[in-house]
Amino acid sequence: MTDGPAPLFRVRGERFDEADEVRELLETCAGGPAAADAVEVLRAAGALRPALVARRGRRTVGYAAWCAGVLEGPAERRPLPVLLGIAVHPGARGEGAGRALLEAGLGFLHGRGEAACLALAGPEAGFLRHLGFVEAAALRAPAPVLLRPLVDAAPPLAGRLRLLSAHRALVASG
């Protein structure tokens, strides 16, 4: 007896040998060469935590990555995970790859002890709101910020969100 149909794809950590496929996906679906260049810079710096792929057979059909931003609040500075973005190949959209990538990444961050995840509101803002992200009006950043609490009692966040330079370039490209 089975538990239903086999998944259309599987989500796992990005491997080194998939960089060219990820680049092609980002160039096609997520801001062109500037977005792909920014992700390559962040990858080379070891700043992507986590970076995930959705695979269908031997093909990468989705990608999501997070890096650290720094929240400069009234009394402290602290790192917070920031979603760089989610890219799904047009032929795989609507099949749950984006949701699966997001849920896997948020699970990773929760397991690491993170209390919240941030995202800059971009083209996928409606998708992120549908999956529990809310406006974070008390945060200042290069674009409106969305927040997803990862624990029931996430502390309130206020202040300025600083991004790595390659992340700022990704925001500008997008």
Secondary structure in CASP SS format (residue, H / E / C, confidence):
PFRMAT SS
TARGET T0000
AUTHOR 0000-0000-0000
METHOD secondary structure of the structure
MODEL  1
M C 1.00
T C 1.00
D C 1.00
G C 1.00
P C 1.00
A C 1.00
P C 1.00
L C 1.00
F C 1.00
R E 1.00
V E 1.00
R E 1.00
G E 1.00
E C 1.00
R C 1.00
F H 1.00
D H 1.00
E H 1.00
A H 1.00
D H 1.00
E H 1.00
V H 1.00
R H 1.00
E H 1.00
L H 1.00
L H 1.00
E H 1.00
T H 1.00
C H 1.00
A C 1.00
G C 1.00
G H 1.00
P H 1.00
A H 1.00
A H 1.00
A H 1.00
D H 1.00
A H 1.00
V H 1.00
E H 1.00
V H 1.00
L H 1.00
R H 1.00
A H 1.00
A C 1.00
G C 1.00
A C 1.00
L C 1.00
R C 1.00
P C 1.00
A E 1.00
L E 1.00
V E 1.00
A E 1.00
R E 1.00
R E 1.00
G C 1.00
R C 1.00
R E 1.00
T E 1.00
V E 1.00
G E 1.00
Y E 1.00
A E 1.00
A E 1.00
W E 1.00
C E 1.00
A E 1.00
G E 1.00
V E 1.00
L E 1.00
E E 1.00
G C 1.00
P C 1.00
A C 1.00
E C 1.00
R E 1.00
R E 1.00
P E 1.00
L E 1.00
P E 1.00
V E 1.00
L E 1.00
L E 1.00
G E 1.00
I E 1.00
A E 1.00
V E 1.00
H C 1.00
P H 1.00
G H 1.00
A H 1.00
R C 1.00
G C 1.00
E C 1.00
G C 1.00
A H 1.00
G H 1.00
R H 1.00
A H 1.00
L H 1.00
L H 1.00
E H 1.00
A H 1.00
G H 1.00
L H 1.00
G H 1.00
F H 1.00
L H 1.00
H H 1.00
G H 1.00
R C 1.00
G C 1.00
E C 1.00
A C 1.00
A E 1.00
C E 1.00
L E 1.00
A E 1.00
L E 1.00
A C 1.00
G C 1.00
P C 1.00
E C 1.00
A H 1.00
G H 1.00
F H 1.00
L H 1.00
R H 1.00
H H 1.00
L C 1.00
G C 1.00
F C 1.00
V E 1.00
E E 1.00
A C 1.00
A C 1.00
A C 1.00
L E 1.00
R E 1.00
A C 1.00
P C 1.00
A C 1.00
P C 1.00
V E 1.00
L E 1.00
L E 1.00
R E 1.00
P E 1.00
L C 1.00
V C 1.00
D C 1.00
A C 1.00
A C 1.00
P C 1.00
P C 1.00
L C 1.00
A C 1.00
G E 1.00
R E 1.00
L E 1.00
R E 1.00
L C 1.00
L C 1.00
S H 1.00
A H 1.00
H H 1.00
R H 1.00
A H 1.00
L H 1.00
V H 1.00
A H 1.00
S H 1.00
G C 1.00
END
